[in-house]
Amino acid sequence: MSESSSLLPPEPWPQRISRILAWVGGAIILVGCSGLITIDVITRYLFKRGMVESFEVSGYALAACIGLGLGFATTSKTHIRVDILLDAFPRSVRVAFDLLAALSMALLAVALAWFCWGTLAQSMAMNAKSVSALQTPMALPQSVWWVGIFWFACVAVLLPIQAVLRLLAGDGPGFDALIGSLRVNEEISQAGVEQAPPEKGTPR
């Protein structure tokens, strides 16, 4: 597998968009936090004063990064989920719990997007600005933040619909791939840890 294909593997378009938005969020946090804080530290050391408002900008960058990364966390199933007892239940019960978890996530995401839009709309109506020296129009960072939250809601609603369609088509593995809980070996593989093959004579 080439380096480019490993960075952007073949996947459905919602997962592809979520991955790209997560990259954008990562770039924002690198530039908006790491880069500006580094400049601020150097200028404070050399000139006894900061040249950029790194504290304020890094707060905006962190909020944008969280918003833009939520969709990818949903498609890659990296949200925290307590499923320690799930394997003890039969397949039908596990499927019901997986659907309940996905629908709960969708409801939460839609409510979050709705109330976040209310915050953004209020900032635009009031032409709200930060109280710092930058006088940043709050609608600018909040817009990036809301785009991520909105896409999170779209993905969270789309996944259980796709999962139900696959379940009705008799595609159990496809259902598990979308909203099923990760198995231990899947979590290890997702973390990028290579598993050693079992030794000869060792039961699998």
N, C-alpha and C positions, 0 to 999 in steps of 0.2 A: 504493500500500500504506500502510495506516494505521500509526501508531507502535506500537500494541498488537499488530498482526499481525506486524510485523517483530521485535518482542521475543519473541513466542510464535508462530512460524510453524506452519502445519498440518504435522504429522509424526506417525509412529507413536508409540504410547504409551511404548515403552521410551526413545525419543529424547526425548520430552516430559518424562518423569520425570528423566532424566539432566540435561536442561537446568535443570529446577527445582532439583535438588540442587546443581548448579553455582552457581546464584544464591544458594542458602543458604550455600554455602561462601564465596562472595564477600562476603556480608553478614557472616559470622563473621570473616573476615580484616579487614574494614574496622573493625568494632567492637572485636574482640578484640586487634587489633594497632594499627592507626592511631589509633583513638579512645583506647584506654587508654594508649598510649605518649605521646600528646599531653597527656593529663591528668597523667601522671607527670612529664613534662618541665616543665609549668607549675607544678605543686605543688613540685617540687624547687627551682625558681627562686624561688618566692614564700616557701615555708616551710622550705626547706633539707632537705626529706625527701619521699619519694614517698608518695602516698596509696593507690596501688594496686600490686599486684605485677605490673606490666606485662610484665616479662621472662618470668615463669612462664606467665601467661595467653596471651601471644602465641605461646609454644611450643605450647600446646594448640590455639590457633586455627589455626596453620600446619598442624599434623597433621590437624585436621578438614577444613581447606580442601583439602588434597591428597587425602584420602580421598574426599570428596564430589565432587571434580572429575574423578576418574579415569574414571567412567562416561561423562561428557560428552566427555572427550578420546577415548574409544574410539569413540563413535558419530559424532563429527565427524572422526575419522581424523587427529587432531593428535599422536598419539604419534610419536616419531622412528622413521623406517623408512628403511633404506638400500636404495634401489631404483634406483640409478643405471644399472645394466645391464639392468633388467627390460624396457625397451622394445625391446631388441635380440632378445628371444626371441619365438617365435610365440605366438599367442593361447593355445593349450592349455597351454604351459609357464607362461605368466603366471598363468593360472587356478590351476594347481597350486601355484605359489609363493604366491599370495594366500591360498589355503586353508591352506597350511602355516603362514604367518605368523599367520593368524587362530586356528588351532588351538593354536599355541605360546602366543599371548597368553591363550587360554582356560585352558590348563594352568597358566600362571604365575599367573593371577588366582585360580583355585580354590585353588592351593597357598598363595597369600598370604592369602586369606580364612580358610583352615583354621588357619594358624599364628597369625594375628591373633586369631582366636577363642580359641585357647589362651592367649594373653597376657591377653585380657579376662577369661576364666574364672578364671585364676589370681588376677588382681587382685580379683575379686569374692569368691573363696573366702578370700583372706587379708585382705580389707577394707583393701587397701593404700592408703596416703595419701602425699601428697608430703611431702618433708622440710622444706619451706618453712614460713613463718609461716601460710600459708593452710590448710595441712593438707587439701589438695584430695583427695577420694576419687578415686583414679585410674580407677575404673570409669566415672566421668562423662565425661571427655573421650575415654577409650578407646571408649566406646559409640558416640559420634558418629563417631569415626574408623572403627570397625568397620562401621557401617551403610554408609558410603561404599565401603569395601573389598568388602563383601558384594554391594552393587549392581553394582560393577565386575565382579565374578565372574559375576553373573547376565547382564549385558549381553555380556560376553566369550564366554560359552557360547552365548547366544541368536543372536548375529550370524552365526557360521558355519553354524548350522543353517538360519537363514533364507536365507543365501546359497546353500547347496546346494539348497534347495527351489526357489529362483528359477532356478538353473542347470538343474535337471531339467525345469523348465517352459519352458525355452528363453528365459528373460528375461536376456540377457547384460547389458544396461544396468542392470537391477536388481541383479544380482550385483556389478557394479563399484561401484554406489552404496553398497553395504553394506560390502564389504571390499576393493575394488580400490584400487590405489594412485592417489593424486591426480595428475592431470595438471598441468602448469605453469599453464595458464589457470585451473584449478579452485583451485589454491593462491592465485593472485592474487585471484580472486573471494572466496575464504574470508577473505582478509586485509582485505577491504573496500576494495580499490584498484579504482577505476574504470578500465577499459581503453578507450583512445581508439579509435574506429572507424577502420579502415584508410582511407587517402586514396584518392581515385579514381585508378585506373590502377596502384595498388600491388597486387601479387599477394598473396593471403591465404595 
